[in-house]
């Protein structure tokens, strides 16, 4: 049996937050940061973290 994904709970929290806040990403920044923090620790071991950028550099326009 595969090991439980350590960051899945954070991805679920983001989804719930977005649903609760009419998909306003700015209202869920705390949940997004929690997922990034988890991914910094578990990158390579969490499927949820595939494609998640864990650096804090600004997005390019």
mmCIF file of the N, C-alpha and C atoms, coordinates in Angstrom:
data_MODEL
# 
_entry.id   MODEL 
# 
loop_
_atom_site.group_PDB 
_atom_site.id 
_atom_site.type_symbol 
_atom_site.label_atom_id 
_atom_site.label_alt_id 
_atom_site.label_comp_id 
_atom_site.label_asym_id 
_atom_site.label_entity_id 
_atom_site.label_seq_id 
_atom_site.pdbx_PDB_ins_code 
_atom_site.Cartn_x 
_atom_site.Cartn_y 
_atom_site.Cartn_z 
_atom_site.occupancy 
_atom_site.B_iso_or_equiv 
_atom_site.pdbx_formal_charge 
_atom_site.auth_seq_id 
_atom_site.auth_comp_id 
_atom_site.auth_asym_id 
_atom_site.auth_atom_id 
_atom_site.pdbx_PDB_model_num 
ATOM 1   N N  . UNK A 1 1  ? 0.851   -1.189 0.000   1.00 0.00 ? 1  UNK A N  1 
ATOM 2   C CA . UNK A 1 1  ? 0.000   0.000  0.000   1.00 0.00 ? 1  UNK A CA 1 
ATOM 3   C C  . UNK A 1 1  ? 0.892   1.247  0.000   1.00 0.00 ? 1  UNK A C  1 
ATOM 4   N N  . UNK A 1 2  ? 0.619   2.220  -0.883  1.00 0.00 ? 2  UNK A N  1 
ATOM 5   C CA . UNK A 1 2  ? 1.443   3.426  -0.937  1.00 0.00 ? 2  UNK A CA 1 
ATOM 6   C C  . UNK A 1 2  ? 1.302   4.254  0.335   1.00 0.00 ? 2  UNK A C  1 
ATOM 7   N N  . UNK A 1 3  ? 2.395   4.936  0.653   1.00 0.00 ? 3  UNK A N  1 
ATOM 8   C CA . UNK A 1 3  ? 2.385   5.816  1.807   1.00 0.00 ? 3  UNK A CA 1 
ATOM 9   C C  . UNK A 1 3  ? 1.475   7.010  1.545   1.00 0.00 ? 3  UNK A C  1 
ATOM 10  N N  . UNK A 1 4  ? 0.854   7.517  2.589   1.00 0.00 ? 4  UNK A N  1 
ATOM 11  C CA . UNK A 1 4  ? -0.039  8.673  2.461   1.00 0.00 ? 4  UNK A CA 1 
ATOM 12  C C  . UNK A 1 4  ? 0.773   9.894  2.031   1.00 0.00 ? 4  UNK A C  1 
ATOM 13  N N  . UNK A 1 5  ? 0.231   10.664 1.105   1.00 0.00 ? 5  UNK A N  1 
ATOM 14  C CA . UNK A 1 5  ? 0.903   11.871 0.618   1.00 0.00 ? 5  UNK A CA 1 
ATOM 15  C C  . UNK A 1 5  ? 0.913   12.915 1.736   1.00 0.00 ? 5  UNK A C  1 
ATOM 16  N N  . UNK A 1 6  ? 2.102   13.350 2.169   1.00 0.00 ? 6  UNK A N  1 
ATOM 17  C CA . UNK A 1 6  ? 2.182   14.259 3.313   1.00 0.00 ? 6  UNK A CA 1 
ATOM 18  C C  . UNK A 1 6  ? 1.611   15.654 3.052   1.00 0.00 ? 6  UNK A C  1 
ATOM 19  N N  . UNK A 1 7  ? 1.457   16.048 1.791   1.00 0.00 ? 7  UNK A N  1 
ATOM 20  C CA . UNK A 1 7  ? 0.985   17.407 1.497   1.00 0.00 ? 7  UNK A CA 1 
ATOM 21  C C  . UNK A 1 7  ? -0.447  17.449 0.970   1.00 0.00 ? 7  UNK A C  1 
ATOM 22  N N  . UNK A 1 8  ? -1.060  16.289 0.826   1.00 0.00 ? 8  UNK A N  1 
ATOM 23  C CA . UNK A 1 8  ? -2.418  16.252 0.269   1.00 0.00 ? 8  UNK A CA 1 
ATOM 24  C C  . UNK A 1 8  ? -3.387  17.076 1.103   1.00 0.00 ? 8  UNK A C  1 
ATOM 25  N N  . UNK A 1 9  ? -3.267  17.013 2.414   1.00 0.00 ? 9  UNK A N  1 
ATOM 26  C CA . UNK A 1 9  ? -4.185  17.762 3.284   1.00 0.00 ? 9  UNK A CA 1 
ATOM 27  C C  . UNK A 1 9  ? -4.132  19.263 2.988   1.00 0.00 ? 9  UNK A C  1 
ATOM 28  N N  . UNK A 1 10 ? -2.944  19.765 2.661   1.00 0.00 ? 10 UNK A N  1 
ATOM 29  C CA . UNK A 1 10 ? -2.808  21.193 2.370   1.00 0.00 ? 10 UNK A CA 1 
ATOM 30  C C  . UNK A 1 10 ? -3.467  21.553 1.037   1.00 0.00 ? 10 UNK A C  1 
ATOM 31  N N  . UNK A 1 11 ? -3.350  20.670 0.056   1.00 0.00 ? 11 UNK A N  1 
ATOM 32  C CA . UNK A 1 11 ? -4.016  20.889 -1.233  1.00 0.00 ? 11 UNK A CA 1 
ATOM 33  C C  . UNK A 1 11 ? -5.532  20.888 -1.045  1.00 0.00 ? 11 UNK A C  1 
ATOM 34  N N  . UNK A 1 12 ? -6.030  20.008 -0.191  1.00 0.00 ? 12 UNK A N  1 
ATOM 35  C CA . UNK A 1 12 ? -7.465  19.955 0.089   1.00 0.00 ? 12 UNK A CA 1 
ATOM 36  C C  . UNK A 1 12 ? -7.932  21.228 0.791   1.00 0.00 ? 12 UNK A C  1 
ATOM 37  N N  . UNK A 1 13 ? -7.096  21.745 1.682   1.00 0.00 ? 13 UNK A N  1 
ATOM 38  C CA . UNK A 1 13 ? -7.450  22.992 2.382   1.00 0.00 ? 13 UNK A CA 1 
ATOM 39  C C  . UNK A 1 13 ? -7.534  24.159 1.405   1.00 0.00 ? 13 UNK A C  1 
ATOM 40  N N  . UNK A 1 14 ? -6.638  24.190 0.422   1.00 0.00 ? 14 UNK A N  1 
ATOM 41  C CA . UNK A 1 14 ? -6.694  25.246 -0.593  1.00 0.00 ? 14 UNK A CA 1 
ATOM 42  C C  . UNK A 1 14 ? -8.005  25.144 -1.364  1.00 0.00 ? 14 UNK A C  1 
ATOM 43  N N  . UNK A 1 15 ? -8.350  23.946 -1.798  1.00 0.00 ? 15 UNK A N  1 
ATOM 44  C CA . UNK A 1 15 ? -9.575  23.755 -2.570  1.00 0.00 ? 15 UNK A CA 1 
ATOM 45  C C  . UNK A 1 15 ? -10.792 24.205 -1.777  1.00 0.00 ? 15 UNK A C  1 
ATOM 46  N N  . UNK A 1 16 ? -10.853 23.818 -0.501  1.00 0.00 ? 16 UNK A N  1 
ATOM 47  C CA . UNK A 1 16 ? -11.992 24.211 0.342   1.00 0.00 ? 16 UNK A CA 1 
ATOM 48  C C  . UNK A 1 16 ? -12.019 25.723 0.521   1.00 0.00 ? 16 UNK A C  1 
ATOM 49  N N  . UNK A 1 17 ? -10.865 26.326 0.761   1.00 0.00 ? 17 UNK A N  1 
ATOM 50  C CA . UNK A 1 17 ? -10.796 27.775 0.929   1.00 0.00 ? 17 UNK A CA 1 
ATOM 51  C C  . UNK A 1 17 ? -11.280 28.485 -0.330  1.00 0.00 ? 17 UNK A C  1 
ATOM 52  N N  . UNK A 1 18 ? -10.826 28.025 -1.487  1.00 0.00 ? 18 UNK A N  1 
ATOM 53  C CA . UNK A 1 18 ? -11.256 28.650 -2.743  1.00 0.00 ? 18 UNK A CA 1 
ATOM 54  C C  . UNK A 1 18 ? -12.763 28.526 -2.931  1.00 0.00 ? 18 UNK A C  1 
ATOM 55  N N  . UNK A 1 19 ? -13.293 27.358 -2.643  1.00 0.00 ? 19 UNK A N  1 
ATOM 56  C CA . UNK A 1 19 ? -14.743 27.170 -2.769  1.00 0.00 ? 19 UNK A CA 1 
ATOM 57  C C  . UNK A 1 19 ? -15.496 28.087 -1.809  1.00 0.00 ? 19 UNK A C  1 
ATOM 58  N N  . UNK A 1 20 ? -14.995 28.209 -0.590  1.00 0.00 ? 20 UNK A N  1 
ATOM 59  C CA . UNK A 1 20 ? -15.656 29.032 0.426   1.00 0.00 ? 20 UNK A CA 1 
ATOM 60  C C  . UNK A 1 20 ? -15.555 30.524 0.120   1.00 0.00 ? 20 UNK A C  1 
ATOM 61  N N  . UNK A 1 21 ? -14.563 30.909 -0.685  1.00 0.00 ? 21 UNK A N  1 
ATOM 62  C CA . UNK A 1 21 ? -14.309 32.323 -0.965  1.00 0.00 ? 21 UNK A CA 1 
ATOM 63  C C  . UNK A 1 21 ? -14.525 32.690 -2.429  1.00 0.00 ? 21 UNK A C  1 
ATOM 64  N N  . UNK A 1 22 ? -15.428 31.972 -3.082  1.00 0.00 ? 22 UNK A N  1 
ATOM 65  C CA . UNK A 1 22 ? -15.775 32.258 -4.478  1.00 0.00 ? 22 UNK A CA 1 
ATOM 66  C C  . UNK A 1 22 ? -14.550 32.316 -5.389  1.00 0.00 ? 22 UNK A C  1 
ATOM 67  N N  . UNK A 1 23 ? -13.598 31.422 -5.118  1.00 0.00 ? 23 UNK A N  1 
ATOM 68  C CA . UNK A 1 23 ? -12.402 31.251 -5.935  1.00 0.00 ? 23 UNK A CA 1 
ATOM 69  C C  . UNK A 1 23 ? -11.548 32.516 -6.015  1.00 0.00 ? 23 UNK A C  1 
ATOM 70  N N  . UNK A 1 24 ? -11.530 33.296 -4.934  1.00 0.00 ? 24 UNK A N  1 
ATOM 71  C CA . UNK A 1 24 ? -10.659 34.465 -4.834  1.00 0.00 ? 24 UNK A CA 1 
ATOM 72  C C  . UNK A 1 24 ? -9.331  34.005 -4.232  1.00 0.00 ? 24 UNK A C  1 
ATOM 73  N N  . UNK A 1 25 ? -8.332  33.859 -5.087  1.00 0.00 ? 25 UNK A N  1 
ATOM 74  C CA . UNK A 1 25 ? -7.039  33.340 -4.656  1.00 0.00 ? 25 UNK A CA 1 
ATOM 75  C C  . UNK A 1 25 ? -6.439  34.172 -3.516  1.00 0.00 ? 25 UNK A C  1 
ATOM 76  N N  . UNK A 1 26 ? -6.650  35.479 -3.552  1.00 0.00 ? 26 UNK A N  1 
ATOM 77  C CA . UNK A 1 26 ? -6.063  36.353 -2.534  1.00 0.00 ? 26 UNK A CA 1 
ATOM 78  C C  . UNK A 1 26 ? -6.582  36.026 -1.131  1.00 0.00 ? 26 UNK A C  1 
ATOM 79  N N  . UNK A 1 27 ? -7.778  35.484 -1.028  1.00 0.00 ? 27 UNK A N  1 
ATOM 80  C CA . UNK A 1 27 ? -8.344  35.138 0.270   1.00 0.00 ? 27 UNK A CA 1 
ATOM 81  C C  . UNK A 1 27 ? -7.731  33.856 0.836   1.00 0.00 ? 27 UNK A C  1 
ATOM 82  N N  . UNK A 1 28 ? -7.000  33.137 0.015   1.00 0.00 ? 28 UNK A N  1 
ATOM 83  C CA . UNK A 1 28 ? -6.464  31.831 0.420   1.00 0.00 ? 28 UNK A CA 1 
ATOM 84  C C  . UNK A 1 28 ? -4.942  31.794 0.436   1.00 0.00 ? 28 UNK A C  1 
ATOM 85  N N  . UNK A 1 29 ? -4.308  32.938 0.462   1.00 0.00 ? 29 UNK A N  1 
ATOM 86  C CA . UNK A 1 29 ? -2.844  32.971 0.435   1.00 0.00 ? 29 UNK A CA 1 
ATOM 87  C C  . UNK A 1 29 ? -2.228  32.190 1.587   1.00 0.00 ? 29 UNK A C  1 
ATOM 88  N N  . UNK A 1 30 ? -2.872  32.231 2.748   1.00 0.00 ? 30 UNK A N  1 
ATOM 89  C CA . UNK A 1 30 ? -2.340  31.492 3.900   1.00 0.00 ? 30 UNK A CA 1 
ATOM 90  C C  . UNK A 1 30 ? -2.300  29.992 3.598   1.00 0.00 ? 30 UNK A C  1 
ATOM 91  N N  . UNK A 1 31 ? -3.327  29.477 2.970   1.00 0.00 ? 31 UNK A N  1 
ATOM 92  C CA . UNK A 1 31 ? -3.380  28.051 2.646   1.00 0.00 ? 31 UNK A CA 1 
ATOM 93  C C  . UNK A 1 31 ? -2.366  27.704 1.558   1.00 0.00 ? 31 UNK A C  1 
ATOM 94  N N  . UNK A 1 32 ? -2.183  28.590 0.606   1.00 0.00 ? 32 UNK A N  1 
ATOM 95  C CA . UNK A 1 32 ? -1.213  28.379 -0.469  1.00 0.00 ? 32 UNK A CA 1 
ATOM 96  C C  . UNK A 1 32 ? 0.201   28.354 0.108   1.00 0.00 ? 32 UNK A C  1 
ATOM 97  N N  . UNK A 1 33 ? 0.490   29.272 1.023   1.00 0.00 ? 33 UNK A N  1 
ATOM 98  C CA . UNK A 1 33 ? 1.812   29.307 1.655   1.00 0.00 ? 33 UNK A CA 1 
ATOM 99  C C  . UNK A 1 33 ? 2.060   28.049 2.484   1.00 0.00 ? 33 UNK A C  1 
ATOM 100 N N  . UNK A 1 34 ? 1.023   27.544 3.149   1.00 0.00 ? 34 UNK A N  1 
ATOM 101 C CA . UNK A 1 34 ? 1.167   26.304 3.920   1.00 0.00 ? 34 UNK A CA 1 
ATOM 102 C C  . UNK A 1 34 ? 1.539   25.142 2.999   1.00 0.00 ? 34 UNK A C  1 
ATOM 103 N N  . UNK A 1 35 ? 0.922   25.079 1.829   1.00 0.00 ? 35 UNK A N  1 
ATOM 104 C CA . UNK A 1 35 ? 1.256   24.021 0.873   1.00 0.00 ? 35 UNK A CA 1 
ATOM 105 C C  . UNK A 1 35 ? 2.690   24.180 0.382   1.00 0.00 ? 35 UNK A C  1 
ATOM 106 N N  . UNK A 1 36 ? 3.095   25.397 0.073   1.00 0.00 ? 36 UNK A N  1 
ATOM 107 C CA . UNK A 1 36 ? 4.471   25.628 -0.372  1.00 0.00 ? 36 UNK A CA 1 
ATOM 108 C C  . UNK A 1 36 ? 5.471   25.189 0.693   1.00 0.00 ? 36 UNK A C  1 
ATOM 109 N N  . UNK A 1 37 ? 5.173   25.504 1.949   1.00 0.00 ? 37 UNK A N  1 
ATOM 110 C CA . UNK A 1 37 ? 6.060   25.100 3.045   1.00 0.00 ? 37 UNK A CA 1 
ATOM 111 C C  . UNK A 1 37 ? 6.159   23.585 3.127   1.00 0.00 ? 37 UNK A C  1 
ATOM 112 N N  . UNK A 1 38 ? 5.036   22.902 2.972   1.00 0.00 ? 38 UNK A N  1 
ATOM 113 C CA . UNK A 1 38 ? 5.036   21.442 2.984   1.00 0.00 ? 38 UNK A CA 1 
ATOM 114 C C  . UNK A 1 38 ? 5.862   20.908 1.811   1.00 0.00 ? 38 UNK A C  1 
ATOM 115 N N  . UNK A 1 39 ? 5.686   21.514 0.651   1.00 0.00 ? 39 UNK A N  1 
ATOM 116 C CA . UNK A 1 39 ? 6.399   21.057 -0.542  1.00 0.00 ? 39 UNK A CA 1 
ATOM 117 C C  . UNK A 1 39 ? 7.910   21.288 -0.433  1.00 0.00 ? 39 UNK A C  1 
ATOM 118 N N  . UNK A 1 40 ? 8.313   22.339 0.263   1.00 0.00 ? 40 UNK A N  1 
ATOM 119 C CA . UNK A 1 40 ? 9.750   22.551 0.483   1.00 0.00 ? 40 UNK A CA 1 
ATOM 120 C C  . UNK A 1 40 ? 10.338  21.363 1.227   1.00 0.00 ? 40 UNK A C  1 
ATOM 121 N N  . UNK A 1 41 ? 9.579   20.832 2.155   1.00 0.00 ? 41 UNK A N  1 
ATOM 122 C CA . UNK A 1 41 ? 10.046  19.705 2.967   1.00 0.00 ? 41 UNK A CA 1 
ATOM 123 C C  . UNK A 1 41 ? 9.918   18.372 2.233   1.00 0.00 ? 41 UNK A C  1 
ATOM 124 N N  . UNK A 1 42 ? 8.850   18.195 1.483   1.00 0.00 ? 42 UNK A N  1 
ATOM 125 C CA . UNK A 1 42 ? 8.519   16.889 0.911   1.00 0.00 ? 42 UNK A CA 1 
ATOM 126 C C  . UNK A 1 42 ? 8.622   16.809 -0.612  1.00 0.00 ? 42 UNK A C  1 
ATOM 127 N N  . UNK A 1 43 ? 9.199   17.804 -1.260  1.00 0.00 ? 43 UNK A N  1 
ATOM 128 C CA . UNK A 1 43 ? 9.359   17.787 -2.722  1.00 0.00 ? 43 UNK A CA 1 
ATOM 129 C C  . UNK A 1 43 ? 9.998   16.466 -3.144  1.00 0.00 ? 43 UNK A C  1 
ATOM 130 N N  . UNK A 1 44 ? 9.458   15.846 -4.146  1.00 0.00 ? 44 UNK A N  1 
ATOM 131 C CA . UNK A 1 44 ? 9.985   14.568 -4.623  1.00 0.00 ? 44 UNK A CA 1 
ATOM 132 C C  . UNK A 1 44 ? 9.309   13.374 -3.966  1.00 0.00 ? 44 UNK A C  1 
ATOM 133 N N  . UNK A 1 45 ? 8.662   13.595 -2.839  1.00 0.00 ? 45 UNK A N  1 
ATOM 134 C CA . UNK A 1 45 ? 7.964   12.515 -2.141  1.00 0.00 ? 45 UNK A CA 1 
ATOM 135 C C  . UNK A 1 45 ? 6.460   12.739 -2.134  1.00 0.00 ? 45 UNK A C  1 
ATOM 136 N N  . UNK A 1 46 ? 6.024   13.917 -2.541  1.00 0.00 ? 46 UNK A N  1 
ATOM 137 C CA . UNK A 1 46 ? 4.602   14.248 -2.553  1.00 0.00 ? 46 UNK A CA 1 
ATOM 138 C C  . UNK A 1 46 ? 4.160   14.512 -3.991  1.00 0.00 ? 46 UNK A C  1 
ATOM 139 N N  . UNK A 1 47 ? 3.212   13.721 -4.452  1.00 0.00 ? 47 UNK A N  1 
ATOM 140 C CA . UNK A 1 47 ? 2.686   13.933 -5.807  1.00 0.00 ? 47 UNK A CA 1 
ATOM 141 C C  . UNK A 1 47 ? 1.980   15.267 -5.919  1.00 0.00 ? 47 UNK A C  1 
ATOM 142 N N  . UNK A 1 48 ? 1.388   15.737 -4.816  1.00 0.00 ? 48 UNK A N  1 
ATOM 143 C CA . UNK A 1 48 ? 0.693   17.022 -4.798  1.00 0.00 ? 48 UNK A CA 1 
ATOM 144 C C  . UNK A 1 48 ? 1.654   18.152 -5.185  1.00 0.00 ? 48 UNK A C  1 
ATOM 145 N N  . UNK A 1 49 ? 2.918   17.983 -4.862  1.00 0.00 ? 49 UNK A N  1 
ATOM 146 C CA . UNK A 1 49 ? 3.901   19.055 -5.058  1.00 0.00 ? 49 UNK A CA 1 
ATOM 147 C C  . UNK A 1 49 ? 4.458   19.127 -6.480  1.00 0.00 ? 49 UNK A C  1 
ATOM 148 N N  . UNK A 1 50 ? 4.129   18.169 -7.325  1.00 0.00 ? 50 UNK A N  1 
ATOM 149 C CA . UNK A 1 50 ? 4.598   18.236 -8.712  1.00 0.00 ? 50 UNK A CA 1 
ATOM 150 C C  . UNK A 1 50 ? 4.097   19.517 -9.351  1.00 0.00 ? 50 UNK A C  1 
ATOM 151 N N  . UNK A 1 51 ? 5.007   20.339 -9.823  1.00 0.00 ? 51 UNK A N  1 
ATOM 152 C CA . UNK A 1 51 ? 4.636   21.578 -10.491 1.00 0.00 ? 51 UNK A CA 1 
ATOM 153 C C  . UNK A 1 51 ? 4.462   22.762 -9.545  1.00 0.00 ? 51 UNK A C  1 
ATOM 154 N N  . UNK A 1 52 ? 4.615   22.543 -8.243  1.00 0.00 ? 52 UNK A N  1 
ATOM 155 C CA . UNK A 1 52 ? 4.501   23.638 -7.280  1.00 0.00 ? 52 UNK A CA 1 
ATOM 156 C C  . UNK A 1 52 ? 5.855   24.313 -7.148  1.00 0.00 ? 52 UNK A C  1 
ATOM 157 N N  . UNK A 1 53 ? 5.873   25.610 -7.366  1.00 0.00 ? 53 UNK A N  1 
ATOM 158 C CA . UNK A 1 53 ? 7.109   26.370 -7.188  1.00 0.00 ? 53 UNK A CA 1 
ATOM 159 C C  . UNK A 1 53 ? 7.208   26.768 -5.726  1.00 0.00 ? 53 UNK A C  1 
ATOM 160 N N  . UNK A 1 54 ? 8.317   26.427 -5.112  1.00 0.00 ? 54 UNK A N  1 
ATOM 161 C CA . UNK A 1 54 ? 8.456   26.688 -3.689  1.00 0.00 ? 54 UNK A CA 1 
ATOM 162 C C  . UNK A 1 54 ? 9.292   27.927 -3.395  1.00 0.00 ? 54 UNK A C  1 
ATOM 163 N N  . UNK A 1 55 ? 9.807   28.583 -4.431  1.00 0.00 ? 55 UNK A N  1 
ATOM 164 C CA . UNK A 1 55 ? 10.552  29.813 -4.165  1.00 0.00 ? 55 UNK A CA 1 
ATOM 165 C C  . UNK A 1 55 ? 9.565   30.975 -4.031  1.00 0.00 ? 55 UNK A C  1 
ATOM 166 N N  . UNK A 1 56 ? 10.033  32.053 -3.475  1.00 0.00 ? 56 UNK A N  1 
ATOM 167 C CA . UNK A 1 56 ? 9.161   33.208 -3.247  1.00 0.00 ? 56 UNK A CA 1 
ATOM 168 C C  . UNK A 1 56 ? 9.414   34.324 -4.250  1.00 0.00 ? 56 UNK A C  1 
ATOM 169 N N  . UNK A 1 57 ? 10.004  33.994 -5.371  1.00 0.00 ? 57 UNK A N  1 
ATOM 170 C CA . UNK A 1 57 ? 10.274  35.028 -6.358  1.00 0.00 ? 57 UNK A CA 1 
ATOM 171 C C  . UNK A 1 57 ? 8.968   35.493 -6.989  1.00 0.00 ? 57 UNK A C  1 
ATOM 172 N N  . UNK A 1 58 ? 8.904   36.763 -7.361  1.00 0.00 ? 58 UNK A N  1 
ATOM 173 C CA . UNK A 1 58 ? 7.667   37.290 -7.943  1.00 0.00 ? 58 UNK A CA 1 
ATOM 174 C C  . UNK A 1 58 ? 7.337   36.634 -9.274  1.00 0.00 ? 58 UNK A C  1 
ATOM 175 N N  . UNK A 1 59 ? 6.048   36.544 -9.549  1.00 0.00 ? 59 UNK A N  1 
ATOM 176 C CA . UNK A 1 59 ? 5.604   35.972 -10.826 1.00 0.00 ? 59 UNK A CA 1 
ATOM 177 C C  . UNK A 1 59 ? 5.932   36.952 -11.949 1.00 0.00 ? 59 UNK A C  1 
ATOM 178 N N  . UNK A 1 60 ? 6.283   36.394 -13.077 1.00 0.00 ? 60 UNK A N  1 
ATOM 179 C CA . UNK A 1 60 ? 6.544   37.241 -14.254 1.00 0.00 ? 60 UNK A CA 1 
ATOM 180 C C  . UNK A 1 60 ? 5.222   37.531 -14.945 1.00 0.00 ? 60 UNK A C  1 
ATOM 181 N N  . UNK A 1 61 ? 5.094   38.761 -15.393 1.00 0.00 ? 61 UNK A N  1 
ATOM 182 C CA . UNK A 1 61 ? 3.849   39.173 -16.054 1.00 0.00 ? 61 UNK A CA 1 
ATOM 183 C C  . UNK A 1 61 ? 3.745   38.621 -17.452 1.00 0.00 ? 61 UNK A C  1 
# 
